[in-house]
Amino acid sequence: MIESTRMLLEWLGHDRGIPAAVEAARSMSRATTAAIADPATRTGDILGTGTTKSMKDAIVAAIG
């Protein structure tokens, strides 16, 4: 769901000319990448030890 939202924001930014949406998509991408890099926050299906809540919390914290 988070990645789908990021893609929507990216589309809005590029196709609809909304620069703030492009930056929001970039911020979400950086935050998701950081969360996935930590085995404690990523979920078991992607070889982590975290939960969906820990993954969401890490992404939200990275976005600020």
C-alpha positions as semicolon CSV with decimal commas, in nm:
position;residue;x (nm);y (nm);z (nm)
1;M;0,000;0,000;0,000
2;I;0,283;0,237;0,084
3;E;0,452;0,170;-0,250
4;S;0,124;0,219;-0,437
5;T;0,081;0,557;-0,268
6;R;0,437;0,650;-0,358
7;M;0,374;0,562;-0,722
8;L;0,055;0,769;-0,724
9;L;0,239;1,070;-0,585
10;E;0,514;1,026;-0,842
11;W;0,255;1,012;-1,121
12;L;0,079;1,322;-0,989
13;G;0,410;1,503;-0,975
14;H;0,532;1,416;-1,321
15;D;0,211;1,388;-1,522
16;R;0,014;1,660;-1,346
17;G;0,302;1,896;-1,276
18;I;0,284;1,895;-0,896
19;P;0,645;1,935;-0,772
20;A;0,553;1,875;-0,407
21;A;0,417;1,533;-0,503
22;V;0,748;1,438;-0,663
23;E;0,936;1,534;-0,346
24;A;0,686;1,343;-0,131
25;A;0,738;1,035;-0,350
26;R;1,116;1,068;-0,315
27;S;1,085;1,102;0,061
28;M;0,868;0,791;0,079
29;S;1,115;0,599;-0,137
30;R;1,410;0,693;0,084
31;A;1,215;0,603;0,398
32;T;1,105;0,266;0,261
33;T;1,458;0,184;0,150
34;A;1,591;0,266;0,498
35;A;1,325;0,051;0,665
36;I;1,395;-0,244;0,436
37;A;1,769;-0,218;0,507
38;D;1,711;-0,299;0,875
39;P;1,622;-0,665;0,946
40;A;1,456;-0,559;1,272
41;T;1,197;-0,351;1,089
42;R;1,131;-0,554;0,775
43;T;0,879;-0,835;0,786
44;G;0,945;-1,208;0,780
45;D;0,840;-1,246;0,416
46;I;1,141;-1,035;0,319
47;L;1,382;-1,204;0,561
48;G;1,332;-0,973;0,856
49;T;1,225;-1,017;1,214
50;G;0,984;-0,724;1,236
51;T;0,610;-0,688;1,196
52;T;0,398;-0,480;0,964
53;K;0,369;-0,229;1,248
54;S;0,747;-0,205;1,292
55;M;0,787;-0,158;0,918
56;K;0,522;0,117;0,910
57;D;0,667;0,285;1,218
58;A;1,016;0,288;1,066
59;I;0,889;0,439;0,741
60;V;0,687;0,706;0,918
61;A;0,982;0,792;1,145
62;A;1,217;0,821;0,846
63;I;0,976;1,054;0,667
64;G;0,964;1,268;0,979
